[in-house]
């Protein structure tokens, strides 16, 4: 609705999906995306690339990616 181009709409949809999936998995979207943007450029691209440790449901994410429960 607000995208100027189809590629912009596709990019927005990808980011919105990442943010909403992070929220559903109890993550802070800001810190999760910050983690992804730091980790993804360091990956060696190959046919057997495994990114399971980067998924929002992974138990290997840094603790600061998780939402802090208010006391």
Secondary structure, DSSP 8 states (H G I E B T S, - for coil): ---SSHHHHHHHHHHHHHHHHHHHTTB-HHHHHHHHHHHGGGS---TT---GGGSTT-TTS-GGGB-----
